[in-house]
């Protein structure tokens, strides 16, 4: 039980949205650790974001991501 309580306390410290991505939309965004393929991953990201309560999703390349891989970023305008 103590482990579970410690985990609940530490989770917000180590899990945070990816910062530093400039989007052309107002509002907050959340970039998950869900990997997608640039150019064809937008629909995949929309399907990943919708159950989380976001209305939009897009595959964005984060600096340091190799090749044509990106991460799903979700937002609600």
Secondary structure by P-SEA (a helix, b strand, c coil): caaaaaaaaacccccccccccccccccbbbbcccccccccaaaaaaaaaaaaccccccccccccccccbbbbbbbcc
